[in-house]
Amino acid sequence: MLLPPEISPGFSRIELKSNREAIVENCGGVLEYSEEAVRVKTGKTAVRFTGRNLKIRSLTADSLVVEGFLTGLQFLQ
C-alpha cells in the first residue's frame, strides 16, 4: 500500500526497477555524485546507491532518477 505524501510527510519513497534504475521521491538533494556512487538526502537520513556507470537521468525539486548498473543500496544516518 502506498501512502500519499500528504499523509507521510518527511518520508521518501524509493522504487527500484531491477538493478538498472532507482527512483527517489521526496528527496532533499544530491550529496554525492560520481559514476560509482550517488548519495541523496532523504529526510533525516541519506541513501547511497553504488554501482557502475551511474548517472542522474532526471532531477527535479523533490525527486530524482538514478540509472546504471546498481550493485548496492545503503541507508545512512
N, C-alpha and C positions, 0 to 999 in steps of 0.2 A: 504494500500500500504506500503510495506516495503522498506526502504531506505538502500542501501548498506553502510557499514561502511566508505568507502572512500568518500561518499557524505555527511555523517553526522558525522564528527569527533567530539569526545567529548561526544557523546550521547550513552547511554546504552540502550539495548533492554531487556525487561522483558517479558517472556512468562509464563503464569500460566496454569497449567493443572489441572483443577478443584481446589480443596483445598488440593491437595496431593503433588504437585511438582511445583517448580518455577525455571526457567532457566534465568540466568542473563548473557548477553553477553556484552563484552566491559566493564568489571568492573575493578576496581583498587585495589582490595584486600579485605580481611576479617578484619573487625574492631571489631567484637564481635561474639562470638560463644558459644552457650550453647544449651541444649535440649529445652529451651523455647524461644530463640531469636537468630537470625543470622542477623548481620548488615554488609553491604558491601558498599565500596566506589564506587560511580557512577559519575565520573567527579567531579564537584564542590560540589555535594551533596552526600547523602548517602541514602540507602534504608534499612529499618529494617523489617524483617519478624518475626512474633511472632506466637506461636502455641505450640503444644505438640510433644514430641519425634522427634524434628527436628535434622537432620544431613546433612552434606555436602556429597553428594554421589559422586560428581565429581568436581575437581578443576584443572583448567589449568591456564596458564599465564594471560588470559583475560576473562575467563568465569567460572561459577560455577552452580551446580545444588543442590538445597535445597529440601530435602524430609521430609515428616512428615505430621502432621495434621495442616495445616496453618489456623490461625484464624484472622490474621491481617497483614496489609502492611502499612508502614509509609514512607513518603518521608521527609527527614531531611535536614536541612541546615547546 
